[in-house]
Amino acid sequence: MTGFPKSTVYDIINRLKKTGSVEHLPVPGHPLVLTPKKCQYLGRLLKNDNATTSALMITKLNNLPWSVPLLKESHVEARLQWALNHIQDDWTHTIFSDESTFQTFCNTQIVHYKAGNPHPIHPMVKHPYKVHVWGAFCRQGPIGVALFTDNMNSAKYHEILQSQLLPNAYHAGYGWNFQQDNAPMHTAKLTHQFFVINNVPVIDWPANSPDLNPIENLWAILKGNVERRVNNWVMKKNHLVLMIFKA
């Protein structure tokens, strides 16, 4: 008559008598970990690839959202306009520059070990020694490198440019130009005067600019090489400096 099995009808009647409702009781046990939104996301994954593994689905669920800088509308427009202005540029003779920091006992290296073996131990110190590095390079190769431990200011920046950039810029070839970001010491009036006096052509750079500078890739390689060396033994200041140059 109802189209349902008798057992189903009896279950509903008994549930109504016991609880006063035909709704299902909460399922005992640990509450669901997945939200309805995540369940829908998994459903889409399986629909697109029904051969995907549970490990891959777990990985996708655990992905963190992308971190992006908080930009004003003017910053976004400036980025786009800068890209449009330079889309046809030839970067062959451009000198890219930047500053970065290296330190002892920097724990960013990934290690692998078998289950059951003791976990690898990475020694740390409370105040690791740090070295700041200014570097510049172009398509033809390195232009210069300078190490310093105090904070960068306009005077220090001019000193580095005088000793590292000006004598070596010719390696970039005829018609070279110079790239730097918008750090305060880079855009200071005294720095602008330095560039004018020494005829240094500087590329305009948008505010809150993205990491378009290829030297960022060079820093990553250098830091990886340095960390593999300096983390194996107790480092002194001069050892860290030596490792940076060897990297």
Backbone as numpy.savetxt, mean C-alpha at the origin, in Angstrom:
# Nx Ny Nz CAx CAy CAz Cx Cy Cz
-56.38 -33.95 0.98 -57.21 -32.74 0.98 -56.34 -31.47 0.98
-55.34 -31.46 1.85 -54.49 -30.27 1.95 -53.33 -30.30 0.97
-53.02 -31.49 0.51 -51.87 -31.61 -0.38 -50.56 -31.78 0.36
-50.62 -31.80 1.72 -49.43 -31.99 2.53 -49.48 -33.36 3.19
-48.33 -33.96 3.50 -48.33 -35.24 4.22 -48.99 -35.09 5.59
-49.58 -36.21 6.10 -50.22 -36.18 7.42 -49.23 -35.76 8.50
-47.98 -36.22 8.38 -46.98 -35.90 9.40 -46.77 -34.39 9.51
-46.81 -33.71 8.37 -46.63 -32.25 8.38 -47.81 -31.57 9.07
-49.02 -32.06 8.78 -50.22 -31.49 9.41 -50.19 -31.71 10.91
-49.82 -32.94 11.34 -49.76 -33.24 12.77 -48.71 -32.37 13.47
-47.57 -32.14 12.80 -46.52 -31.30 13.39 -47.02 -29.88 13.61
-47.76 -29.36 12.64 -48.27 -27.99 12.76 -49.30 -27.90 13.88
-50.19 -28.90 13.99 -51.20 -28.91 15.05 -50.54 -28.98 16.42
-49.56 -29.88 16.58 -48.86 -30.01 17.86 -48.11 -28.73 18.22
-47.51 -28.09 17.21 -46.78 -26.85 17.46 -47.74 -25.76 17.92
-48.93 -25.72 17.33 -49.94 -24.73 17.71 -50.41 -24.96 19.14
-50.61 -26.23 19.51 -51.06 -26.55 20.87 -50.00 -26.19 21.91
-48.71 -26.44 21.58 -47.64 -26.23 22.55 -47.23 -24.76 22.67
-47.18 -24.06 21.55 -46.64 -22.70 21.56 -47.67 -21.62 21.27
-48.86 -22.04 20.79 -49.86 -21.06 20.42 -49.56 -20.40 19.09
-48.61 -20.94 18.35 -48.24 -20.38 17.05 -47.80 -21.51 16.12
-47.95 -21.25 14.83 -47.51 -22.25 13.85 -46.10 -21.93 13.33
-45.51 -20.85 13.83 -44.16 -20.49 13.41 -43.16 -21.50 13.94
-42.10 -21.71 13.16 -41.04 -22.62 13.59 -40.29 -22.04 14.78
-39.91 -22.89 15.70 -39.11 -22.46 16.84 -37.68 -22.17 16.39
-36.98 -21.30 17.10 -35.58 -21.05 16.76 -34.78 -22.34 16.81
-33.90 -22.49 15.82 -33.07 -23.70 15.78 -32.01 -23.62 16.87
-31.89 -24.64 17.72 -30.88 -24.61 18.77 -29.47 -24.68 18.18
-28.49 -24.22 18.95 -27.11 -24.27 18.50 -26.54 -22.88 18.29
-25.34 -22.86 17.71 -24.63 -21.60 17.48 -25.38 -20.76 16.45
-25.52 -19.47 16.71 -26.23 -18.61 15.74 -25.48 -18.55 14.41
-26.21 -18.23 13.37 -25.61 -18.16 12.05 -24.53 -17.07 11.99
-23.42 -17.43 11.38 -22.32 -16.48 11.23 -22.56 -15.55 10.04
-23.14 -16.09 9.00 -23.32 -15.33 7.78 -24.59 -14.49 7.84
-24.47 -13.28 7.43 -25.63 -12.40 7.32 -26.37 -12.73 6.02
-27.63 -12.33 5.91 -28.35 -12.55 4.65 -27.63 -11.98 3.44
-26.96 -10.84 3.63 -26.23 -10.22 2.52 -25.07 -11.09 2.07
-24.37 -11.69 3.05 -23.25 -12.56 2.71 -23.74 -13.84 2.04
-24.89 -14.33 2.49 -25.46 -15.52 1.85 -25.80 -15.24 0.39
-26.34 -14.05 0.12 -26.63 -13.67 -1.26 -25.35 -13.58 -2.09
-24.29 -13.05 -1.45 -23.00 -12.93 -2.14 -22.45 -14.31 -2.50
-22.54 -15.27 -1.55 -22.09 -16.63 -1.83 -22.92 -17.27 -2.94
-24.21 -16.97 -2.94 -25.07 -17.49 -3.99 -24.63 -17.02 -5.36
-24.23 -15.74 -5.46 -23.76 -15.20 -6.74 -22.44 -15.85 -7.15
-21.57 -16.10 -6.16 -20.30 -16.76 -6.46 -20.52 -18.14 -7.05
-21.41 -18.90 -6.41 -21.68 -20.26 -6.88 -22.38 -20.25 -8.24
-23.21 -19.24 -8.46 -23.90 -19.15 -9.74 -22.91 -18.90 -10.87
-21.91 -18.07 -10.59 -20.91 -17.74 -11.61 -19.88 -18.86 -11.79
-19.62 -19.60 -10.72 -18.63 -20.68 -10.79 -19.03 -21.76 -9.80
-19.77 -22.76 -10.28 -20.25 -23.80 -9.38 -19.17 -24.81 -9.01
-17.95 -24.62 -9.53 -16.84 -25.50 -9.18 -15.88 -24.84 -8.19
-16.24 -23.67 -7.68 -15.37 -22.98 -6.74 -15.25 -23.76 -5.45
-14.16 -23.56 -4.73 -13.90 -24.31 -3.49 -14.36 -23.51 -2.28
-14.57 -24.23 -1.18 -14.97 -23.57 0.06 -13.87 -22.64 0.55
-12.60 -23.04 0.34 -11.48 -22.19 0.78 -11.49 -20.85 0.04
-11.79 -20.90 -1.26 -11.83 -19.66 -2.03 -12.99 -18.78 -1.59
-14.13 -19.40 -1.28 -15.28 -18.61 -0.82 -14.98 -17.95 0.53
-14.29 -18.67 1.41 -13.91 -18.10 2.71 -12.98 -16.91 2.51
-12.02 -17.08 1.59 -11.08 -16.00 1.30 -11.81 -14.75 0.81
-12.76 -14.95 -0.09 -13.50 -13.81 -0.64 -14.36 -13.14 0.43
-14.92 -13.93 1.35 -15.73 -13.35 2.42 -14.88 -12.55 3.39
-13.61 -12.95 3.55 -12.74 -12.29 4.52 -11.98 -11.11 3.93
-12.19 -10.84 2.65 -11.50 -9.71 2.04 -11.91 -8.41 2.72
-10.90 -7.58 3.00 -11.16 -6.28 3.59 -11.50 -5.27 2.50
-12.28 -4.26 2.82 -12.58 -3.24 1.80 -11.32 -2.46 1.46
-11.27 -1.94 0.25 -10.13 -1.15 -0.18 -10.06 0.15 0.63
-8.83 0.51 1.02 -8.61 1.78 1.68 -8.33 2.84 0.63
-9.05 3.91 0.69 -8.88 4.98 -0.29 -8.74 6.31 0.45
-7.97 7.24 -0.10 -7.84 8.55 0.56 -9.16 9.32 0.51
-9.36 10.12 1.53 -10.56 10.95 1.59 -10.31 12.21 0.77
-10.90 12.26 -0.41 -10.64 13.34 -1.35 -11.82 14.29 -1.46
-11.50 15.56 -1.65 -12.52 16.53 -1.99 -12.81 16.43 -3.48
-13.93 17.00 -3.87 -14.29 16.98 -5.29 -13.23 17.71 -6.12
-12.65 18.75 -5.54 -11.61 19.50 -6.26 -10.37 18.65 -6.48
-10.05 17.76 -5.50 -8.90 16.87 -5.66 -9.14 15.88 -6.80
-10.36 15.36 -6.87 -10.69 14.40 -7.93 -10.58 15.06 -9.30
-11.11 16.27 -9.40 -11.06 17.00 -10.67 -9.62 17.32 -11.05
-8.80 17.68 -10.04 -7.40 18.01 -10.32 -6.64 16.78 -10.81
-6.93 15.63 -10.22 -6.28 14.39 -10.67 -6.62 14.10 -12.13
-7.90 14.19 -12.44 -8.34 13.90 -13.80 -7.73 14.89 -14.79
-7.74 16.16 -14.44 -7.20 17.17 -15.34 -5.71 16.97 -15.55
-5.00 16.61 -14.47 -3.56 16.36 -14.58 -3.30 15.19 -15.53
-4.08 14.12 -15.39 -3.91 12.95 -16.26 -4.17 13.31 -17.72
-5.21 14.11 -17.96 -5.52 14.51 -19.33 -4.42 15.40 -19.91
-3.85 16.26 -19.07 -2.79 17.17 -19.54 -1.51 16.42 -19.90
-1.27 15.29 -19.23 0.01 14.60 -19.40 -0.12 13.25 -20.09
-1.27 12.96 -20.66 -1.51 11.63 -21.22 -0.59 11.33 -22.40
-0.16 12.36 -23.11 0.71 12.16 -24.27 2.18 12.43 -23.97
2.51 12.66 -22.71 3.89 13.01 -22.35 4.84 11.84 -22.56
6.07 12.16 -22.89 7.15 11.18 -22.98 7.95 11.26 -21.68
7.94 10.18 -20.90 8.58 10.18 -19.59 10.02 9.67 -19.65
10.55 9.54 -20.85 11.89 8.97 -21.01 12.95 9.77 -20.26
12.81 11.08 -20.22 13.84 11.94 -19.62 13.37 12.55 -18.29
12.41 11.92 -17.66 11.90 12.42 -16.38 12.68 11.80 -15.23
13.07 12.62 -14.27 13.74 12.16 -13.06 12.70 12.08 -11.95
12.45 10.89 -11.45 11.47 10.68 -10.39 12.19 10.66 -9.04
11.63 11.34 -8.05 12.28 11.42 -6.74 11.27 11.21 -5.62
11.80 10.84 -4.46 10.92 10.65 -3.30 11.79 10.38 -2.09
11.17 10.43 -0.91 11.84 10.06 0.34 11.15 8.84 0.93
11.92 8.03 1.64 11.36 6.87 2.33 12.18 6.62 3.59
11.68 5.74 4.45 12.34 5.45 5.72 12.61 3.96 5.84
13.82 3.62 6.24 14.22 2.25 6.49 14.52 2.12 7.98
14.27 0.93 8.55 14.56 0.74 9.96 14.97 -0.70 10.23
15.69 -0.88 11.33 16.06 -2.23 11.75 14.85 -2.92 12.37
14.87 -4.23 12.32 13.82 -5.06 12.92 12.43 -4.70 12.38
12.36 -4.43 11.11 11.06 -4.15 10.50 10.41 -5.46 10.12
9.25 -5.74 10.68 8.63 -7.06 10.55 7.54 -7.05 9.47
7.95 -7.08 8.21 6.97 -7.16 7.13 7.20 -8.37 6.24
8.25 -9.12 6.51 8.55 -10.30 5.70 7.65 -11.46 6.10
7.09 -12.16 5.11 6.25 -13.33 5.35 7.14 -14.57 5.42
6.92 -15.40 6.44 7.68 -16.64 6.58 6.73 -17.83 6.52
7.24 -18.99 6.15 6.43 -20.19 6.03 7.03 -21.28 6.92
6.18 -22.07 7.55 6.66 -23.17 8.39 5.60 -24.26 8.40
6.05 -25.50 8.63 5.15 -26.63 8.63 4.37 -26.69 9.94
3.15 -27.20 9.84 2.33 -27.38 11.04 3.04 -28.32 12.01
3.02 -27.97 13.27 3.68 -28.78 14.29 5.07 -28.31 14.63
5.68 -27.54 13.73 7.00 -26.99 14.01 6.87 -25.72 14.86
7.91 -25.38 15.61 7.84 -24.14 16.41 7.62 -22.93 15.51
6.82 -22.00 16.01 6.58 -20.78 15.24 7.87 -19.98 15.12
8.13 -19.41 13.95 9.31 -18.55 13.81 9.21 -17.34 14.74
10.30 -17.01 15.37 10.34 -15.89 16.31 11.10 -14.74 15.67
10.50 -13.57 15.73 11.13 -12.38 15.16 11.50 -11.44 16.30
12.80 -11.26 16.59 13.19 -10.38 17.70 12.87 -8.92 17.39
12.50 -8.18 18.40 12.16 -6.78 18.25 12.88 -5.96 19.32
13.07 -4.70 19.04 13.59 -3.77 20.04 12.57 -2.65 20.21
12.64 -1.98 21.34 11.64 -0.95 21.63 11.80 0.26 20.71
13.03 0.63 20.44 13.27 1.81 19.60 14.22 1.43 18.46
13.69 0.90 17.37 14.55 0.51 16.26 15.19 1.72 15.60
16.39 1.51 15.10 17.11 2.59 14.44 16.52 2.84 13.05
16.34 4.11 12.72 15.73 4.48 11.44 16.69 5.34 10.62
16.62 5.15 9.33 17.38 5.98 8.40 16.43 6.47 7.32
16.43 7.77 7.07 15.63 8.34 5.99 16.47 8.37 4.72
15.83 8.12 3.62 16.55 8.05 2.34 15.83 8.90 1.30
16.60 9.77 0.65 16.11 10.47 -0.54 16.73 9.77 -1.74
15.91 9.49 -2.73 16.43 8.84 -3.92 15.80 9.41 -5.17
16.51 9.28 -6.28 15.99 9.73 -7.57 16.54 8.81 -8.65
15.70 8.54 -9.64 16.15 7.72 -10.76 15.37 8.09 -12.01
15.85 7.62 -13.13 15.18 7.84 -14.40 15.27 6.56 -15.22
14.81 6.61 -16.43 14.82 5.41 -17.26 16.25 4.90 -17.47
17.21 5.82 -17.52 18.58 5.44 -17.78 19.28 4.84 -16.56
18.70 4.99 -15.36 19.31 4.43 -14.17 19.22 5.38 -12.99
19.95 5.09 -11.90 19.90 5.93 -10.70 20.52 7.30 -10.95
19.94 8.30 -10.29 20.47 9.66 -10.35 21.25 9.99 -9.09
20.71 9.65 -7.94 21.40 9.93 -6.69 20.66 9.36 -5.51
21.36 9.23 -4.39 20.76 8.76 -3.14 21.44 9.47 -1.99
20.66 9.85 -0.99 21.19 10.53 0.19 20.51 9.98 1.43
21.30 9.70 2.46 20.78 9.18 3.71 20.89 10.25 4.79
19.88 10.33 5.65 19.91 11.30 6.74 19.04 10.78 7.88
19.34 11.21 9.09 18.60 10.74 10.27 17.74 11.83 10.90
18.04 13.08 10.61 17.22 14.16 11.16 16.02 14.40 10.25
15.10 15.22 10.71 13.91 15.50 9.91 14.27 16.35 8.69
13.56 16.10 7.62 13.79 16.85 6.39 13.18 18.25 6.51
13.94 19.25 6.08 13.43 20.61 5.97 13.95 21.20 4.66
13.61 22.44 4.40 13.99 23.05 3.13 15.50 23.10 2.96
16.21 23.47 4.03 17.67 23.58 3.94 18.30 22.22 3.62
17.83 21.18 4.30 18.35 19.84 4.05 18.01 19.39 2.63
16.83 19.72 2.19 16.41 19.33 0.84 17.27 20.02 -0.22
17.56 21.30 -0.01 18.41 22.03 -0.96 19.81 21.42 -1.00
20.30 21.04 0.16 21.63 20.42 0.24 21.69 19.12 -0.57
20.62 18.32 -0.45 20.56 17.05 -1.19 20.46 17.31 -2.69
19.61 18.25 -3.07 19.47 18.56 -4.50 20.78 19.08 -5.08
21.49 19.88 -4.29 22.76 20.45 -4.75 23.81 19.37 -4.97
23.84 18.39 -4.08 24.89 17.36 -4.15 24.51 16.15 -4.98
23.21 15.87 -5.12 22.79 14.64 -5.79 22.10 14.87 -7.13
21.22 15.87 -7.20 20.47 16.08 -8.43 21.26 16.85 -9.48
21.74 18.03 -9.11 22.36 18.90 -10.11 23.57 18.27 -10.81
24.47 17.58 -10.09 25.63 17.01 -10.78 25.29 15.80 -11.65
24.15 15.17 -11.42 23.85 13.89 -12.08 22.65 13.93 -13.01
21.97 15.06 -13.08 20.74 15.12 -13.88 20.99 14.86 -15.36
22.22 15.12 -15.82 22.50 14.93 -17.25 22.34 13.48 -17.68
22.38 12.54 -16.72 22.19 11.12 -17.05 20.81 10.87 -17.65
19.85 11.74 -17.34 18.49 11.56 -17.86 18.37 11.99 -19.31
19.40 12.64 -19.83 19.39 13.04 -21.23 18.94 14.47 -21.44
19.08 14.92 -22.67 18.72 16.30 -23.01 17.22 16.53 -22.81
16.90 17.69 -22.24 15.50 18.04 -22.01 14.89 17.34 -20.81
15.73 16.99 -19.82 15.23 16.30 -18.63 14.34 17.22 -17.80
13.45 16.63 -17.04 12.63 17.37 -16.07 12.57 16.59 -14.77
12.12 17.26 -13.73 12.23 16.73 -12.37 10.85 16.58 -11.76
10.61 15.43 -11.14 9.33 15.15 -10.47 9.54 15.09 -8.97
8.64 15.69 -8.23 8.59 15.60 -6.77 7.14 15.73 -6.35
6.83 15.25 -5.13 5.46 15.38 -4.64 5.29 16.75 -3.99
4.15 16.94 -3.32 3.84 18.26 -2.76 4.12 18.35 -1.27
5.16 17.68 -0.80 5.57 17.81 0.59 5.94 19.28 0.86
5.75 19.75 2.11 5.99 21.17 2.40 7.37 21.67 2.00
8.41 20.88 2.24 9.76 21.34 1.88 9.96 21.39 0.37
9.13 20.65 -0.36 9.24 20.65 -1.83 8.59 21.89 -2.44
7.56 22.38 -1.79 6.79 23.49 -2.36 7.07 24.83 -1.68
8.04 24.85 -0.76 8.38 26.08 -0.06 8.92 27.13 -1.03
8.78 28.40 -0.66 9.24 29.49 -1.53 10.74 29.40 -1.80
11.52 29.04 -0.77 12.97 28.92 -0.95 13.32 27.81 -1.93
12.53 26.73 -1.89 12.77 25.64 -2.83 12.44 26.07 -4.26
11.35 26.81 -4.39 10.98 27.33 -5.71 12.08 28.24 -6.25
12.64 29.08 -5.39 13.75 29.94 -5.80 14.97 29.13 -6.21
15.22 28.05 -5.48 16.35 27.17 -5.81 16.20 26.61 -7.22
14.98 26.17 -7.55 14.75 25.61 -8.88 14.91 26.67 -9.96
14.44 27.88 -9.69 14.55 28.96 -10.68 16.01 29.32 -10.92
16.76 29.47 -9.83 18.17 29.86 -9.95 18.98 28.81 -10.69
18.66 27.53 -10.44 19.45 26.44 -11.03 18.81 25.85 -12.29
17.77 26.53 -12.80 17.12 26.12 -14.05 16.67 24.66 -14.02
15.99 24.29 -12.95 15.47 22.93 -12.81 14.01 22.92 -13.24
13.66 22.28 -14.35 12.26 22.20 -14.77 11.50 21.18 -13.93
10.49 21.63 -13.22 9.74 20.77 -12.29 8.36 20.48 -12.86
7.97 19.22 -12.83 6.64 18.82 -13.29 5.59 19.19 -12.25
4.49 19.74 -12.69 3.39 20.01 -11.76 2.83 18.68 -11.25
2.35 18.69 -10.02 1.86 17.46 -9.40 0.57 17.78 -8.65
-0.49 17.00 -8.82 -1.77 17.32 -8.18 -1.73 17.15 -6.66
-2.53 17.92 -5.95 -2.63 17.80 -4.50 -3.22 16.45 -4.12
-2.75 15.90 -2.99 -3.20 14.57 -2.56 -3.11 13.57 -3.71
-1.97 13.60 -4.37 -1.81 12.82 -5.59 -1.75 11.32 -5.29
-2.22 10.51 -6.22 -2.09 9.06 -6.06 -0.64 8.64 -6.25
-0.32 7.39 -5.91 1.05 6.90 -6.03 1.36 6.56 -7.48
1.48 7.59 -8.30 1.84 7.39 -9.69 3.34 7.28 -9.88
4.09 7.67 -8.87 5.54 7.71 -8.96 6.11 6.29 -9.01
6.80 5.91 -10.08 7.35 4.55 -10.16 8.41 4.25 -9.12
8.94 5.27 -8.45 9.94 5.02 -7.43 9.34 4.26 -6.24
8.00 4.29 -6.10 7.36 3.53 -5.04 7.66 2.04 -5.20
7.70 1.56 -6.44 8.05 0.16 -6.70 9.50 -0.11 -6.32
10.36 0.85 -6.58 11.77 0.70 -6.22 11.95 0.62 -4.71
11.22 1.47 -3.97 11.29 1.41 -2.50 10.88 0.04 -1.99
9.83 -0.53 -2.57 9.36 -1.84 -2.11 10.43 -2.91 -2.32
11.11 -2.86 -3.45 12.17 -3.84 -3.72 13.34 -3.65 -2.75
13.75 -2.40 -2.57 14.87 -2.11 -1.67 14.57 -2.53 -0.24
13.36 -2.21 0.24 13.02 -2.56 1.61 12.99 -4.07 1.81
12.48 -4.79 0.82 12.48 -6.24 0.92 13.89 -6.80 0.99
14.80 -6.26 0.16 16.19 -6.72 0.17 16.88 -6.39 1.48
16.62 -5.19 2.00 17.24 -4.77 3.26 16.73 -5.62 4.42
15.43 -5.83 4.48 14.85 -6.59 5.60 15.36 -8.02 5.63
15.55 -8.63 4.48 16.06 -10.00 4.47 17.47 -10.07 5.04
18.20 -8.98 4.96 19.56 -8.96 5.48 19.61 -8.54 6.95
18.95 -7.43 7.26 19.12 -6.85 8.59 18.38 -7.60 9.67
17.36 -8.39 9.34 16.58 -9.08 10.36 17.23 -10.38 10.81
18.34 -10.76 10.18 18.97 -12.01 10.54 19.98 -11.86 11.67
20.36 -10.64 11.98 21.34 -10.44 13.04 21.16 -9.04 13.61
21.70 -8.86 14.83 21.54 -7.58 15.51 22.27 -6.50 14.72
21.55 -5.44 14.41 22.10 -4.42 13.54 22.59 -3.21 14.31
23.67 -2.65 13.84 24.13 -1.36 14.30 23.79 -0.31 13.24
23.93 0.93 13.59 23.53 1.99 12.68 24.27 1.91 11.35
25.60 1.75 11.42 26.37 1.73 10.18 26.06 0.50 9.35
25.63 -0.60 9.99 25.27 -1.80 9.25 24.01 -1.55 8.41
23.04 -0.87 8.98 21.82 -0.59 8.24 22.12 0.29 7.03
22.95 1.29 7.22 23.32 2.17 6.11 24.02 1.36 5.02
24.91 0.45 5.43 25.63 -0.38 4.47 24.67 -1.27 3.70
23.69 -1.84 4.39 22.75 -2.73 3.73 21.88 -1.99 2.71
21.55 -0.74 3.01 20.74 0.05 2.08 21.50 0.26 0.78
22.79 0.57 0.89 23.58 0.78 -0.32 23.79 -0.52 -1.08
23.93 -1.64 -0.36 24.13 -2.93 -1.03 22.86 -3.43 -1.70
21.69 -3.01 -1.17 20.42 -3.48 -1.73 20.21 -2.95 -3.14
